Each structure stands twice: as C-alpha cells, then as structure tokens.
Amino acid sequence: MNSLHITGNVGQQAQSKDVENGGLVTFSVGVSESRKNEQGVYETTRVDWFNCIIPTSKKETADKVAAILTAGAKVAVRGKMQSRE
C-alpha cells in the first residue's frame, strides 16, 4: 500500500492552476527534526521538504484551497507518494 502522512509547515504561498479537468493546487511542506541540546533547549537539526499537488474538479475550488495554504501555516497531508523519473 502506497500511503504517506506528513505534518509540517507550508513553505511558500500555495499556487492554483487551471487545467483541462479542473484545477490544481501546488505547495511545499517542510517537516523539521528537532533535538535537545546540552542546555536542554530544542534546536532544529534538519528540514525535509515535500512537494504536494492537490487535484480539484473546479478551478474555483483550487483558488479557495490555495488561499488557505499560506506560508508558515501548519498542515497535515495524507496521500500517496510518487517519485519523478
């Protein structure tokens, strides 16, 4: 089963696009890894970035979703993972 669940922050303002069968929303999600340092303070040690695409049946829906996904917003994404060749 190809299933992925990520929780992180939106990198840049999401973009909506008009396509033949409706709309697309594209955005990136940064997932950070933190650890406690010697002083007991959490420090971010790395950030992994995921490019996400949401297909919609209407361009207007894509515009509304893109307006919600602002830079820095917390988001949880669930879907399948696809690599590009």
C-alpha positions in Angstrom: 0.0 0.0 0.0 1.4 3.4 -1.0 0.3 5.8 1.8 2.1 8.8 3.2 1.2 11.1 6.1 3.2 14.2 6.8 2.6 17.1 9.3 4.6 20.3 8.9 4.5 23.9 7.7 3.7 25.3 4.3 6.8 26.7 2.7 5.5 29.3 0.3 2.1 30.6 -0.6 0.2 27.8 -2.4 -0.4 28.3 -6.1 -3.6 27.3 -8.0 -3.5 26.4 -11.7 -6.2 25.9 -14.3 -6.0 22.5 -16.0 -8.2 20.7 -18.5 -10.2 18.8 -16.0 -10.5 21.4 -13.2 -7.7 22.9 -11.1 -4.5 22.0 -9.3 -3.0 23.3 -6.1 0.7 23.1 -5.7 2.7 23.8 -2.5 5.6 22.5 -0.4 5.6 21.2 3.2 8.6 21.4 5.4 9.0 18.8 8.2 11.6 19.6 10.8 13.5 17.4 13.1 14.5 18.8 16.5 16.7 17.6 19.3 17.5 18.9 22.8 21.0 20.5 23.0 23.2 20.3 26.1 21.3 23.2 27.7 18.0 21.4 27.3 16.8 23.7 24.5 15.3 22.2 21.4 17.1 23.1 18.2 16.1 22.2 14.6 18.6 19.8 13.2 17.2 19.4 9.7 14.2 20.1 7.5 12.9 17.8 4.8 10.7 19.3 2.0 7.8 17.6 0.2 6.2 19.0 -3.0 2.5 18.4 -2.9 -0.2 18.6 -5.5 -4.0 18.6 -4.9 -6.2 18.0 -7.9 -9.7 19.6 -7.8 -12.7 19.3 -10.0 -13.1 23.1 -10.3 -10.6 25.9 -10.7 -12.6 28.0 -8.1 -12.0 25.2 -5.5 -8.3 25.2 -6.2 -8.3 29.0 -5.7 -10.0 28.7 -2.3 -7.7 25.9 -1.1 -4.6 27.9 -2.2 -5.8 30.9 -0.3 -5.9 28.9 2.9 -2.5 27.4 2.5 -0.4 30.4 3.4 3.3 30.4 4.1 4.1 29.1 7.6 0.6 27.5 8.1 0.5 24.2 9.9 -0.8 21.4 7.7 -1.3 17.7 7.7 -1.2 15.9 4.4 -2.2 12.4 3.6 -1.9 10.7 0.2 0.3 8.6 -2.0 3.9 9.2 -2.7 5.1 9.4 -6.3 8.7 9.9 -7.4 9.7 11.6 -10.6 12.0 9.9 -13.1 
